[in-house]
């Protein structure tokens, strides 16, 4: 084993970085901007650093044609632009905190050496889950975390003339892979243990995504877990077996069932882990050792909405953490505020985005003082051609109106609205802030009352008592009068069973048809006309609620 000693003239610091993708690369580059004298060295066991993980499914699908387009920065660029040494195909196998050195193995030669440090940053990332199931190591079963993973999948498809694929898991990577395999002309089936796609979302908000997948020929097999694999028959490479006893043929399988933080180095050298299993860090990304920092998918962070610890495998937070860690190393006051899970995914022609907490997450965290509203506005004004609906669910605190989360699904303009609400959450904003938000408007881009404004207005009206709401997912009590205020033709085309139709235009002159003393729950198609009806009935002394989001939300709750 060779020993390598840093230059020490003038007390030169030496920063070693383990892992050179999002968080590690950001920390290294930021460190150089803060110090021209520090020696900075990055080690990564893979053949590439600073590459675009998020683009990998699109490389498999031939949307991104060239592998090199995924590489953000090469070792040569780091050396020439920043005077940072990057060693790829080098695995850090041990950290000796007492001696302040790493044991590094060159994966090309097998040779090991010691590398001293003054400061150490761990950015090992997360490992794709490969459950210990029968047949898990058969050829043709892949995970997707690195550029070589994507190259192996592409080569398998080409060399085996693959016609069919099973994607296990319906989260972000699973759905993106399903789309891109369809782009390659494969028949695709998704197997998901949960009874919905996009399991982190609330079920009703995931139903339009499931509809989009089915419309593009993806077969969904939900509510069933994976049991194992076996060699295939009839020309297929594999057979996929499920816990419910189903068997599916496949020419390849993509495992997209989640990731786990890579904490082996941290654990072996005695660093503390958090309750979620990630590396425990403070707001400056410092571990339990003041000279060791950690960032990215491997660390435990705080959810700013629920206050609960979590791990989050997203590139944006990892990059920000890397910057903050470098600041802290060089004496700057910089703190990571936590995460709120802002994310977006494209699924064929549908965009699904979220920020903050879902209702599922709030319940899991024991938060009960929340309310929700649903709305389905156009992404721009209806009179301008091409308006597309955005299905939105806004969650907020029932007491002070603080925004807790937004989920949105649609074809256009979804991510813009979620970004606005994400910023409001970061600033501690309320639904009253959304009501008053001043946003861009031209007919082809939005409306004078933007969907963000409308969400704020509806929620603010709820808090003011002007707009009592009820929710389809909670069911309609037997003693409630279900009132459909759409036109008679709309009612005839499809309505909620048991609903009585009194169109809004006739409501005021047919009030005597509403039983005295009986609570009324009103609905229309998306909620606006039922809001008008609610206001009219409230002022006439009726106990009335608007079923938030109307008939369209009822369809989503039913998965239609």
NUFI-390018 format. One record per residue (C-alpha): chain; x, y, z. Coordinates in steps of 0.02 Angstrom, whole numbers, plus 50000, padded with zeros to 5 digits. Each point is the difference from the previous one (the first is absolute). Layout:
<sites>
 kevex    c1    c2    c3
     A     X     Y     Z
...
</sites>
This chain:
<sites>
 kevex    c1    c2    c3
     A 50000 50000 50000
     A 50066 50170 49950
     A 49988 50155 50109
     A 49969 50169 49925
     A 50036 50155 50103
     A 49929 50170 49958
     A 50104 50153 49972
     A 50013 50083 50168
     A 50099 50158 49962
     A 49909 50147 50076
     A 49880 49882 50088
     A 49905 49961 49840
     A 49829 49921 50031
     A 49949 49843 49910
     A 49817 49966 49961
     A 49956 49824 49943
     A 49829 49966 49923
     A 49925 49826 49991
     A 49875 49995 49857
     A 50005 50116 49851
     A 49823 50018 49937
     A 49876 50136 50055
     A 50044 50041 50181
     A 50184 49954 49993
     A 50038 50092 49838
     A 49908 50155 50061
     A 50095 50000 50164
     A 50167 49981 49913
     A 49969 50141 49876
     A 49931 50115 50135
     A 50150 49963 50111
     A 50118 50055 49862
     A 49904 50164 49980
     A 50025 50031 50186
     A 50183 49946 50012
     A 50139 50006 49873
     A 50123 49918 50118
     A 49904 49844 50053
     A 50046 49838 49913
     A 49838 49918 49942
     A 49989 49819 49945
     A 49843 49904 49948
     A 49984 49811 49998
     A 49861 49906 49912
     A 49989 49813 49971
     A 49907 50022 49836
     A 50074 50049 49832
     A 49912 50169 49997
     A 49975 50147 50117
     A 49879 50146 49992
     A 49878 49912 49884
     A 49813 50027 49980
     A 49914 49855 50090
     A 49831 50073 49957
     A 50035 49982 49815
     A 50037 49813 50005
     A 49824 49937 49956
     A 50000 50115 49849
     A 50167 49932 49942
     A 49925 49826 50009
     A 49852 50063 49899
     A 50108 50082 49866
     A 49930 50172 50041
     A 50178 50044 50050
     A 50105 49921 49863
     A 50179 50024 50059
     A 50069 49936 50164
     A 50118 50148 50015
     A 49852 50118 50005
     A 49967 49932 50175
     A 50172 50051 50064
     A 49994 50172 50082
     A 50186 50011 50041
     A 50148 49885 49965
     A 50154 49970 50109
     A 50096 50102 49872
     A 49883 50148 50020
     A 50015 49991 50190
     A 50189 49999 49984
     A 50016 50139 49872
     A 49864 50116 50062
     A 50008 49974 50187
     A 50166 49912 50035
     A 49903 49859 50081
     A 50065 49823 49982
     A 49864 49872 49960
     A 50039 49814 50011
     A 49867 49891 49919
     A 49997 49811 50023
     A 50070 50029 50175
     A 49903 49930 50147
     A 50021 50065 50177
     A 49996 49841 50103
     A 50030 50072 50174
     A 50008 50161 50099
     A 50122 50012 50144
     A 49938 50151 50097
     A 50136 49988 50133
     A 50139 50005 49870
     A 49896 50117 49889
     A 50028 49898 49845
     A 49909 49894 49872
     A 50044 49830 49931
     A 49970 50008 49813
     A 50000 49856 49876
     A 50040 50026 49815
     A 49870 49889 49918
     A 50103 49985 49841
     A 50158 49934 50084
     A 49936 49939 50169
     A 50136 50104 50085
     A 49956 50086 50164
     A 50070 50159 50075
     A 49970 50117 50146
     A 49940 50178 49969
     A 50011 50126 50145
     A 49872 50137 50022
     A 49970 50158 50099
     A 49817 50004 49953
     A 49896 49856 49932
     A 49835 50006 49906
     A 49897 49842 49976
     A 49880 49998 49852
     A 49978 49814 49970
     A 49821 50014 49938
     A 49874 49860 50009
     A 49993 49822 49936
     A 49855 49930 49898
     A 49904 49867 50094
     A 50022 49821 49936
     A 49897 49890 50114
     A 50069 49825 50039
     A 49869 49907 49897
     A 50015 49840 49900
     A 50080 50033 49832
     A 50048 50180 50039
     A 50171 49977 49920
     A 49939 49929 49835
     A 50061 50090 49844
     A 49881 50134 49938
     A 49953 50073 50169
     A 50062 50178 50019
     A 50001 50151 50114
     A 50032 50176 49937
     A 50116 50112 50102
     A 50153 50031 49890
     A 50051 50028 49820
     A 50068 49821 49987
     A 49830 49937 50061
     A 49915 50092 49857
     A 50128 49938 49874
     A 49972 49820 50056
     A 49811 50018 49980
     A 50019 50075 49826
     A 50118 49862 49947
     A 49884 49864 50067
     A 49851 50070 49905
     A 50100 50007 49838
     A 50091 49833 50017
     A 49845 49901 50052
     A 49877 50092 49887
     A 49895 50027 50156
     A 49813 50010 49974
     A 49932 50008 50176
     A 50049 50068 50170
     A 49939 49995 50178
     A 50034 50153 50106
     A 49991 49962 50186
     A 49949 50158 50092
     A 49891 50146 49947
     A 50097 50146 50075
     A 50090 50134 49901
     A 50135 49888 49924
     A 49878 49859 49966
     A 49880 50113 49905
     A 50138 50086 49903
     A 50072 49831 49951
     A 49828 49937 49948
     A 49979 50151 49887
     A 50172 49983 49922
     A 49985 49813 49972
     A 49836 50034 49910
     A 50096 50128 49895
     A 50115 49857 49952
     A 49849 49899 49944
     A 49993 49875 50143
     A 49842 49934 50081
     A 50009 50058 50181
     A 49917 49938 50158
     A 50021 50085 50169
     A 49990 49896 50159
     A 49974 50104 50157
     A 49969 49941 50177
     A 49895 50154 50043
     A 49825 50014 49930
     A 50045 50157 49901
     A 50137 50070 49890
     A 50110 50135 50076
     A 49978 49931 50177
     A 50056 50160 50089
     A 49853 50096 49924
     A 49826 49998 50072
     A 49903 49865 49904
     A 49876 50115 49914
     A 50141 50108 49932
     A 50088 49848 49927
     A 49848 49939 49903
     A 50025 50116 49848
     A 50179 49935 49988
     A 49937 49820 49996
     A 49875 50049 49866
     A 50140 50077 49896
     A 50106 49843 50013
     A 49857 49888 49946
     A 49960 50114 49852
     A 50179 49977 49940
     A 49993 49811 50010
     A 50083 49970 50169
     A 49918 49858 50095
     A 49983 50033 50186
     A 50004 49860 50128
     A 49971 50088 50167
     A 49982 49939 50177
     A 50114 49850 49977
     A 50179 49975 50055
     A 50146 49913 49918
     A 50030 49817 50043
     A 50148 49956 49889
     A 50067 49960 49827
     A 50033 49848 49894
     A 50070 49966 49826
     A 49870 50039 49869
     A 49916 49896 49867
     A 49936 50027 49822
     A 50149 50107 49955
     A 49991 50114 50153
     A 50153 50020 50110
     A 49905 50006 50164
     A 49843 49958 50096
     A 49944 50121 50135
     A 49900 49923 50143
     A 49893 50102 50120
     A 49940 49970 50177
     A 49822 49980 49938
     A 50051 49854 49890
     A 50008 50091 49833
     A 50139 49967 49876
     A 50054 50117 49861
     A 50122 49970 49857
     A 50134 50132 49969
     A 50154 50026 49894
     A 50070 50115 50134
     A 49954 50064 50173
     A 50033 50169 50077
     A 50004 50005 50190
     A 49940 50173 50054
     A 49944 49962 50177
     A 50098 50134 50090
     A 50172 50040 50068
     A 50089 49986 50166
     A 50132 50122 50065
     A 50177 49934 49982
     A 50060 50018 50180
     A 50124 49857 50014
     A 50154 50113 50005
     A 49919 50114 50128
     A 49945 49854 50108
     A 50169 49913 49993
     A 50092 50155 50060
     A 49877 50034 50141
     A 49901 50148 49934
     A 49825 50016 50071
     A 49847 49955 49897
     A 49829 50079 50018
     A 49837 49911 50036
     A 49963 49978 49814
     A 50167 49913 49971
     A 50084 50146 49912
     A 50161 50082 50059
     A 49960 50122 50139
     A 50051 50179 49957
     A 49966 50173 50071
     A 49939 50152 49903
     A 50177 50029 49936
     A 50009 49819 49935
     A 50127 49956 50135
     A 49995 49822 50065
     A 50033 49943 50179
     A 50185 50028 49958
     A 50030 50188 49979
     A 50127 49971 49861
     A 49887 49885 49899
     A 49853 50065 49898
     A 49869 49904 49902
     A 49875 50048 49865
     A 49877 49926 49877
     A 49895 49843 49995
     A 50094 49922 50147
     A 49957 50131 50132
     A 49852 50023 50114
     A 49917 50170 49985
     A 49847 50088 50071
     A 49834 50014 49911
     A 49958 50184 50022
     A 49812 49970 49992
     A 49978 49855 50120
     A 50158 50029 50101
     A 50041 49815 49984
     A 50172 49929 49951
     A 50009 49925 49827
     A 50118 49950 49859
     A 49971 50072 49828
     A 50084 49943 49840
     A 49985 50157 49894
     A 50137 50092 49906
     A 49946 50176 50048
     A 50017 49980 50189
     A 50163 49903 49976
     A 50076 50142 49900
     A 49947 50129 50129
     A 50067 49893 50141
     A 50169 49987 49913
     A 50011 50188 49988
     A 49951 50023 50183
     A 50126 49870 50060
     A 50140 50090 49907
     A 49947 50166 50075
     A 50004 49926 50175
     A 50172 49924 49972
     A 50071 50170 49959
     A 49918 50097 50140
     A 49846 50070 49915
     A 49832 50003 50089
     A 49892 49891 49889
     A 49860 49884 50054
     A 49893 49873 49910
     A 49819 50040 50035
     A 49934 49823 49969
     A 49898 49926 49859
     A 49821 50007 49940
     A 50011 49871 49861
     A 49967 50113 49851
     A 50004 49887 49847
     A 49929 49976 49826
     A 49982 49852 49883
     A 49948 49989 49819
     A 49893 49849 49952
     A 49968 50005 49813
     A 49891 50155 49976
     A 49963 50023 50185
     A 50100 50098 50129
     A 49986 49958 50184
     A 50082 50112 50129
     A 49994 50022 50188
     A 50071 50106 50139
     A 49983 49990 50188
     A 49899 49867 50088
     A 49866 49887 49929
     A 49849 49952 50104
     A 50081 49830 50024
     A 50156 50081 50071
     A 49902 50116 50115
     A 49903 49855 50073
     A 50158 49898 50023
     A 50078 50147 50092
     A 49848 50015 50112
     A 49945 50168 49928
     A 49811 50018 50013
     A 49972 50188 49987
     A 49998 50007 49811
     A 49873 50029 49864
     A 50003 49966 49813
     A 49922 50076 49846
     A 49994 49931 49824
     A 49988 50099 49839
     A 50019 49968 49814
     A 50040 50166 49914
     A 50066 50020 49824
     A 50185 50032 49983
     A 49953 50158 49905
     A 49838 50090 49959
     A 49869 49895 49913
     A 49972 50120 49856
     A 50180 49980 49941
     A 50020 49836 49901
     A 50079 49851 50085
     A 49952 50022 50183
     A 50032 49843 50102
     A 49935 49962 50174
     A 50116 49992 50150
     A 49934 49887 50138
     A 50057 50076 50165
     A 49989 49952 50183
     A 50054 50133 50124
     A 50028 49956 50183
     A 50007 50135 50133
     A 49988 50026 50187
     A 49821 50021 50060
     A 50053 50128 50130
     A 50117 50127 49920
     A 49990 49951 49817
     A 50184 49950 49987
     A 50029 49905 49838
     A 50045 49818 50032
     A 50007 49925 49826
     A 49943 49998 49820
     A 49978 49857 49878
     A 49962 50039 49818
     A 49974 49898 49842
     A 49970 50060 49823
     A 50071 50021 49826
     A 50063 50179 50005
     A 50057 50127 50129
     A 50003 49880 50147
     A 50179 50024 50056
     A 49986 50190 49994
     A 49857 50000 50126
     A 50084 49875 50114
     A 50160 50104 49999
     A 49902 50154 50054
     A 49921 49907 50146
     A 50168 49919 50044
     A 50074 50174 50020
     A 49852 50055 50105
     A 50024 49849 50115
     A 50185 50042 50018
     A 49954 50177 50053
     A 49870 49938 50126
     A 49859 50061 49888
     A 49814 49978 50025
     A 49852 49975 49885
     A 49967 50186 50021
     A 50170 50032 49918
     A 49949 49891 49853
     A 49837 50096 49988
     A 50099 50161 49980
     A 50147 49934 49897
     A 50043 50108 49849
     A 50047 49884 49858
     A 50032 50012 49813
     A 49846 50009 49890
     A 49970 49998 49814
     A 49864 49893 49919
     A 50121 49868 49936
     A 50087 49982 50169
     A 49869 50012 50136
     A 49851 50099 50062
     A 49968 50159 50096
     A 49954 49882 50141
     A 50141 49876 49983
     A 49973 49821 50061
     A 50111 50045 50147
     A 49888 50148 50042
     A 49845 49892 49983
     A 50070 49869 50118
     A 50036 50138 50127
     A 49829 50080 49979
     A 49907 49836 50023
     A 50102 49954 50154
     A 49984 50175 50073
     A 49811 49994 49976
     A 49998 49836 50096
     A 50094 50078 50145
     A 49888 50153 50001
     A 49846 49890 50014
     A 49935 50056 49830
     A 50024 49831 49920
     A 49975 49843 50108
     A 50068 49849 49908
     A 49980 49812 50005
     A 50105 49866 49915
     A 49947 49854 49891
     A 50133 49885 50074
     A 49915 50014 50170
     A 49833 49939 49931
     A 49828 50082 49999
     A 49893 49966 50156
     A 49828 49924 49970
     A 49910 50147 50082
     A 50080 50129 49884
     A 49910 50063 49844
     A 50122 49983 49854
     A 49963 50144 49883
     A 50063 50004 49820
     A 49990 50180 49937
     A 50060 49965 49823
     A 49887 50013 49849
     A 49873 49863 49966
     A 50099 49940 49849
     A 50160 49983 50103
     A 49905 49906 50135
     A 49926 49882 49871
     A 50173 49965 49927
     A 50064 49938 50169
     A 49972 50040 50183
     A 50037 49938 50175
     A 49872 49868 50051
     A 49867 50071 50115
     A 50027 50180 49948
     A 49852 50116 49970
     A 50017 50118 49853
     A 49952 50182 50022
     A 50101 50106 49876
     A 50079 50157 50072
     A 49899 50107 49879
     A 49838 49931 50077
     A 50056 49985 50182
     A 49932 50162 50070
     A 49824 49969 49936
     A 49999 49817 50053
     A 50059 50023 50179
     A 49838 49923 50065
     A 50059 49832 49930
     A 50141 49994 50128
     A 49941 49911 50159
     A 50002 50115 50152
     A 50129 49955 50131
     A 50097 49881 49887
     A 50183 50036 49964
     A 50041 50025 49817
     A 50162 49951 49914
     A 50012 50081 49829
     A 50108 49958 49851
     A 50022 50050 49818
     A 50136 49947 49878
     A 50154 50084 50079
     A 49928 50098 50147
     A 49965 50177 49941
     A 49811 49990 49973
     A 49983 49901 50161
     A 50093 50142 50088
     A 49871 50123 49934
     A 49862 49885 50060
     A 50083 49982 50169
     A 50008 50189 50023
     A 49818 50020 49951
     A 49939 49863 50117
     A 50108 50056 50147
     A 49924 50172 49992
     A 49827 49923 50004
     A 50036 49903 50158
     A 50038 49828 49927
     A 50136 49886 50069
     A 50100 49970 49842
     A 50171 49942 49943
     A 50086 49998 49831
     A 50075 49833 49950
     A 50173 50064 49958
     A 50052 49980 49819
     A 49829 49940 49944
     A 49959 49854 49888
     A 50177 49999 49927
     A 50075 49966 50172
     A 49868 49865 50030
     A 50062 49916 49840
     A 50181 50011 50061
     A 49955 49927 50170
     A 49919 49854 49909
     A 50151 49982 49886
     A 49902 50048 49844
</sites>
